[in-house]
Amino acid sequence: MPAALYLSVGLYNGRASGLDYLLPNYLFMALPLLLVGLLAISPEARRPALLWLLSLLNTLLVAFQLWVLLVVPEHESGLAWLLYLPLWGIALFAFAIIWLFARRKGDRQSLGL
């Protein structure tokens, strides 16, 4: 999803090829998804709730990209992407709190945890 989003924004901005900075931008956009993917390596952590988290992170990325394209002035768009770091950090932290709380309560079935 992050690579497709980056390439489509490159085409939207008039670049014939969005491959100029694909790797660093892809890693920046996909970092939270990669962290969740690393978590899924552990068999104990593989739960259906990880799909909810991946969906949340993808939605956050698309919504943030739309905000940058439609609201933020073009000369400040690079600076606006610095806000992406705390946003996905908050999302991961909130999910971790929910996951730990549900695990302690023993209500694993209703949340898919």
C-alpha positions in Angstrom: 0.0 0.0 0.0 2.7 2.6 0.9 4.6 2.0 -2.4 1.4 2.3 -4.5 0.5 5.4 -2.6 3.9 7.0 -3.2 3.9 6.2 -6.9 0.4 7.5 -7.4 1.2 10.7 -5.6 4.3 11.1 -7.9 2.0 10.8 -10.9 -0.5 13.2 -9.4 2.3 15.8 -9.0 3.3 15.4 -12.6 6.4 13.3 -12.3 6.5 10.6 -15.0 8.3 8.3 -12.6 7.9 8.3 -8.9 11.0 6.1 -8.5 13.4 9.0 -7.6 13.1 8.6 -3.8 11.0 5.4 -3.6 13.1 3.5 -1.2 13.6 6.1 1.6 10.0 7.4 1.3 8.6 3.8 1.2 10.5 2.9 4.3 9.3 6.1 6.0 5.7 5.5 5.1 5.8 1.7 5.7 7.8 1.7 9.0 4.8 1.2 11.3 3.5 -1.6 9.0 6.9 -3.2 9.0 7.0 -3.0 12.8 3.6 -4.8 13.0 5.0 -7.3 10.5 7.9 -8.0 12.7 5.5 -8.5 15.6 3.6 -11.1 13.5 6.7 -13.3 13.3 6.1 -14.4 16.8 3.5 -17.2 16.9 2.1 -15.9 20.3 1.5 -12.5 18.8 -0.4 -13.6 15.7 -3.9 -12.7 16.3 -6.8 -11.4 14.1 -6.4 -8.1 15.9 -3.2 -7.5 13.9 -5.3 -7.2 10.8 -7.3 -4.5 12.5 -4.1 -2.7 13.4 -2.7 -3.0 9.8 -6.0 -1.7 8.5 -5.9 1.2 10.9 -2.3 2.1 9.9 -3.2 1.9 6.2 -6.2 4.2 6.7 -4.0 6.6 8.7 -1.4 6.7 5.9 -4.0 7.3 3.2 -5.8 10.0 5.2 -2.5 11.7 6.1 -1.4 11.7 2.5 -4.8 13.2 1.4 -4.4 15.9 4.1 -0.9 16.7 2.8 -2.1 16.9 -0.8 -5.3 18.8 -0.3 -4.7 21.1 2.7 -1.0 21.7 3.3 0.7 24.3 1.1 3.1 22.6 -1.3 6.2 24.3 0.1 5.4 23.0 3.6 4.5 19.4 2.6 7.9 18.0 3.6 7.6 19.5 7.0 4.1 18.2 7.4 5.3 14.7 7.1 7.1 15.1 10.4 3.7 14.9 12.0 3.3 11.3 10.6 5.8 9.9 13.1 3.9 10.9 16.3 0.6 9.9 14.6 1.5 6.3 14.0 3.4 6.2 17.3 0.2 7.2 19.1 -1.8 4.6 17.1 0.7 1.8 18.0 0.8 2.9 21.6 -3.0 3.0 21.9 -3.3 -0.4 20.3 -0.7 -1.8 22.7 -2.6 -0.4 25.7 -5.9 -1.9 24.4 -4.1 -5.2 23.7 -2.6 -5.4 27.2 -5.8 -4.4 28.9 -7.8 -7.0 27.0 -5.2 -9.6 27.7 -5.4 -8.8 31.5 -9.2 -9.0 31.5 -9.1 -12.3 29.6 -11.5 -10.9 27.0 -9.5 -12.3 24.1 -12.3 -13.7 22.1 -14.3 -10.5 21.6 -11.4 -8.4 20.4 -9.7 -11.2 18.5 -6.7 -11.0 20.7 
